[in-house]
């Protein structure tokens, strides 16, 4: 994210603290991943591409609490392809009501 021009403040936290942040931010259990970030009132879960975050910040959809890339799919930022999966994955938008939709396909 730093390489994409974002200012980053990273912290290592205990799993239970991270779970509390996810719950408070409205991340549905099925969308949980390895990293959680907060940016401009939105939550970013997992290996979400910088361009999807930039789009979110441009559009500022009122019905979206955040973006997620569940798991760690091959082809997502930082994951390479390494022969696992086809390198295609979806960025999902989720609302505080738990509803999800495909925000971008990669």
PyMOL commands that set and color helices and strands:
alter all, ss='L'
color gray80, all
select helices_A, chain A and resi 2-4+15-25+29-31+50-59
alter helices_A, ss='H'
color red, helices_A
select strands_A, chain A and resi 36-39+42-46+66-69+90-94+100-105
alter strands_A, ss='S'
color yellow, strands_A
deselect
rebuild
show_as cartoon
